[in-house]
Amino acid sequence: MGKLPMRARLATTLGGAAGTMSRLAGRGDGSVIGGVIGLRVEPHLLALLSVDRRIVLVTGTNGKTTTTRLITAALGALGQDIASNAFGANMEAGLAAALGKAPDAPLGVLEVDERYLPAVIKATNPRVVTLLNLSRDQMDRAAEIWLVARRWREALAGAPERWVVANADDPLITWAASSAANVIWVAAGQAWQEDSWCCAVCGSHLLRDELGWRCGECSFRRPATGWVLEGGSVIDSAGRISDLSLTLPGRANRSNAVVALAVAEVFGVEPAQALPRLREVASVAGRYTRLPRRGRQVRLLLAKNPAGWLEAFDVLEPAPTPVLLAVNAQVPDGKDTSWLWDVDYRVLRGRRVFVTGERGLDLAVRLEADQVAFDLVEGVDEAVDQVSGTSLDVIANYTAFQQIRVALGRAE
Ligand SMILES: [Zn+2]
């Protein structure tokens, strides 16, 4: 902190005070408003706060918050302080606030919104950039992912001292990462392939087989990988196989963990040191936690887009455990719910399904089409009261998730 120029120190102090005021006023954890004020006083605050730190950036459509948490856990083996925006405030103000709050931390692990990655790379000069996946977030952003990938590619070009850790199973991620000087390729899988049928180089159709994907017309193909998720195990860069045995459920989280292990190795942390720490992570920003409610256990899963719904289905307790689906269409969710039609809901047949949310009727129509039986309910408690067993899984999109957390007494 003492090394910061006067204006940056002032910006951090004012930002911190604003954050405290915001917290006292009951408006969230205050980190974003603190960062906003800080950046207004010193526009280069993020760059100034990044000087002399080793920074890891994490981006992608899905899994950012969880992977950021897992990388932070793995790097804990180094025994140094780590600055992180653990609660997902992932634009410039949130990042500045996270670094400002931990002025002496030599490490920073930061989740970054996809659209802000180029600017944040410029400001923070990261040691590692982690690219998870890229797919439609909301229908109204559909055309953007190609543009986003192009901007990443430009921002990552060169930089011989930087490492990019990238998911080789996602063709668009591969294209974006392959401009970088040093790439660690991870076979992290790709459950959702509907947004990547075209070659990013020549526009032809991509072919997929057991060896991965390749273009039918040009030489663009899946690169060889140093890290592989194989069932419940990881094969590391030295070819050693380790059992993951995570507490977090589902395939998507196993692949996030493999990415975290690859990042940790850049900092000299071996899988044997990192894995016990990854296994301790049981919930991330309220997700996966079991909350007691009226004598039953409610577990919350977040799904913001088609790819996220597939991941959530994979994590559901086995049938007949009932599930509540909650859909809103506020600004953070995307106003257009037509993406609901891209998801295959037939996997829900054979279990009790409840539907709620401001756009529950849109989802109901979609379930009808897939011949999935359901009951419309007012909210989480009405579903809880109708459950015959002991547990209820909830899949909700962004604002619906926050509303249910409030209803269950777990958030402001
Ligand atoms: Zn091609």
Residues whose N, C-alpha, C, O or C-beta is under 5 A from the ligand:
A	BS01	ZN	C199 V201 C202 G203 S204 C215 E217 C218 F220
